[in-house]
Amino acid sequence: MAGNALGTLFRITTFGESHGRAVGVLIDGVRPNMDFSEGDIQKELDRRRPGQSGVTTARSEADQVQVLSGVFEGKTLGTPICLLVWNKDQNPKAYDSIKNLFRPGHAGYTYLSKYGIQDYRGGGRSSGRETAGRVAAGGVAKQILAKRGIRIVGYTKSVDGITAQKIVFSEIEKNPVRCPDPEAAKKMERKILKVKKEGDSLGGVVEAVIRNCPAGLGDPVFDKLEADLAKALLSIPAIKGFEIGSGFAAAAMKGSEHNDEFYKEKGTGRIRTKTNYAGGILGGISNGEDIVVRVAVKPPSSIPKAQSTVDTRGKRRTIKVEGRHDPCLCPRVVPVVESMVALVIADHLVRQMLLRRTGSLGSVRNEIDFTDDMLMVLLSRRQELVREVGRLKRKGNVPIPDPRRERQIMGKRLALAADANLTPEFVKAVYKAVFEHSRRVQRKG
Ligand SMILES: Cc1cc2nc3c(=O)[nH]c(=O)nc-3n(C[C@H](O)[C@H](O)[C@H](O)COP(=O)(O)O)c2cc1C
């Protein structure tokens, strides 16, 4: 069934359900002979995994990654990489009481409408657990980007109206909400725990910054970089909004305020902008400034508070979702956002390298090899034709050397030489060798 894959050249397909045997990802398009660190992927999964603190779900999964294919002795093989995470701490019994009830805000009703069948345990494929595969793949994409100095940092910007007043990257991983402002982090944590006690949940805003992204990534018009980022980020469960740069605030600004003024940076000579309302992308193409994206994370729907709903036959019922659920998704969404961003940027990087393939000595040599291969095909075809000419000449007792014909061929080639940007000396030398070879072939047959 379609809809499980993302990317064009660097492409991922995720698989698995929350309470099935495993979740995972298949990654295609990773170059061979690249260093591959399983440890770095595990680090990313550890940041996403449940049971990290009081503000996340109590489900306790080790989320140990297993590399099933595509890697040999720490290097990529250029073949598909399959990464798997077993589901271990399942508690399907917790879902027995709500088996036939539609959880308000969850995907049971729409999955059933679409497929006519659904794995109700933990949301099945619609569960946040599916994102383990995305994060594992994001770990691979991050390794590719890191080699080019591209870094992605995500964090919780706000929770229930409490907003980070400063962005200190080194603070993010020091608090359970992953907020770059320690003061705001404390307030957020207190608020989440209070609302959790009340049997409810909270939403928030997660922001990500992409540093050192080169100018030129993004394929207008339908694969604009921000369009692909929006699609990737909105595909994360529980994401209800996307912004880039000034986002919705742009609607209330004047052109003179919103335009980012260009200047030439001293020292590097780079063209830069003084402000970054564009969020690092103009016309769908990265401009070399930081790319800044934001997503709205909804309050998770699974709450123990009593709510009104209907069962699968439409009968009015009351539901209390007990189980182990996140009271606020932001801390666990942070690594998922970073991963989706990394996947999109890695894909566009590969696409750009193909477009501007004359970038490195290796790629230019590849082009030369390809051209030489074509030359061999053409020379071989010419030799075949020359052999046929020799057969006809011998049959008709026509002399093999034909200086008039040779002068004709040479004259025509020299006339074309200038247009083809080739010197007459070079063309003469090539055709001298060609004529000698032709006479030999015609004589021998
Ligand atoms: C990492 C992660 C963990 C999640 N955990 C929960 C959860 O514990 N309880 C819940 O109701 N929803 C959770 N969700 C959100 C649901 O999967 C999502 O709301 C549901 O599939 C409906 O999809 P929608 O909100 O995108 O429309 C989680 C999402 C993510 C990304």
The ligand as an SDF file (V2000), in Angstrom:
LIG
                    3D

 31 33  0  0  0  0  0  0  0  0999 V2000
    6.6370   10.0650   19.7020 C   0  0  0  0  0  0  0  0  0  0  0  0
    5.1380   10.0730   19.7650 C   0  0  0  0  0  0  0  0  0  0  0  0
    4.4720    9.4960   20.8330 C   0  0  0  0  0  0  0  0  0  0  0  0
    3.0730    9.5100   20.9040 C   0  0  0  0  0  0  0  0  0  0  0  0
    2.4570    8.9760   22.0040 N   0  0  0  0  0  0  0  0  0  0  0  0
    1.1030    9.0920   22.1490 C   0  0  0  0  0  0  0  0  0  0  0  0
    0.4570    8.6640   23.3090 C   0  0  0  0  0  0  0  0  0  0  0  0
    1.0760    8.1630   24.2600 O   0  0  0  0  0  0  0  0  0  0  0  0
   -0.8930    8.8090   23.3880 N   0  0  0  0  0  0  0  0  0  0  0  0
   -1.6210    9.3600   22.3630 C   0  0  0  0  0  0  0  0  0  0  0  0
   -2.8350    9.4940   22.4710 O   0  0  0  0  0  0  0  0  0  0  0  0
   -1.0290    9.7970   21.2460 N   0  0  0  0  0  0  0  0  0  0  0  0
    0.3130    9.6860   21.1070 C   0  0  0  0  0  0  0  0  0  0  0  0
    0.9210   10.1480   19.9550 N   0  0  0  0  0  0  0  0  0  0  0  0
    0.0750   10.7820   18.9090 C   0  0  0  0  0  0  0  0  0  0  0  0
   -0.8020    9.8240   18.1410 C   0  0  0  0  0  0  0  0  0  0  0  0
   -0.0450    8.8480   17.5040 O   0  0  0  0  0  0  0  0  0  0  0  0
   -1.6570   10.6090   17.1360 C   0  0  0  0  0  0  0  0  0  0  0  0
   -2.2780   11.6830   17.7630 O   0  0  0  0  0  0  0  0  0  0  0  0
   -2.7230    9.7300   16.5080 C   0  0  0  0  0  0  0  0  0  0  0  0
   -2.1460    8.7680   15.6670 O   0  0  0  0  0  0  0  0  0  0  0  0
   -3.7180   10.5310   15.6410 C   0  0  0  0  0  0  0  0  0  0  0  0
   -3.0530   11.1560   14.5940 O   0  0  0  0  0  0  0  0  0  0  0  0
   -3.0580   12.7520   14.3900 P   0  0  0  0  0  0  0  0  0  0  0  0
   -2.9530   13.3640   15.7520 O   0  0  0  0  0  0  0  0  0  0  0  0
   -1.8250   13.0210   13.5700 O   0  0  0  0  0  0  0  0  0  0  0  0
   -4.3260   13.1070   13.6930 O   0  0  0  0  0  0  0  0  0  0  0  0
    2.3230   10.1160   19.8560 C   0  0  0  0  0  0  0  0  0  0  0  0
    3.0010   10.7100   18.7820 C   0  0  0  0  0  0  0  0  0  0  0  0
    4.3920   10.6930   18.7300 C   0  0  0  0  0  0  0  0  0  0  0  0
    5.0920   11.3620   17.5780 C   0  0  0  0  0  0  0  0  0  0  0  0
  1  2  1  0
  2  3  1  0
  2 30  2  0
  3  4  2  0
  4  5  1  0
  4 28  1  0
  5  6  2  0
  6  7  1  0
  6 13  1  0
  7  8  2  0
  7  9  1  0
  9 10  1  0
 10 11  2  0
 10 12  1  0
 12 13  2  0
 13 14  1  0
 14 15  1  0
 14 28  1  0
 15 16  1  0
 16 17  1  0
 16 18  1  0
 18 19  1  0
 18 20  1  0
 20 21  1  0
 20 22  1  0
 22 23  1  0
 23 24  1  0
 24 25  2  0
 24 26  1  0
 24 27  1  0
 28 29  2  0
 29 30  1  0
 30 31  1  0
M  END
$$$$
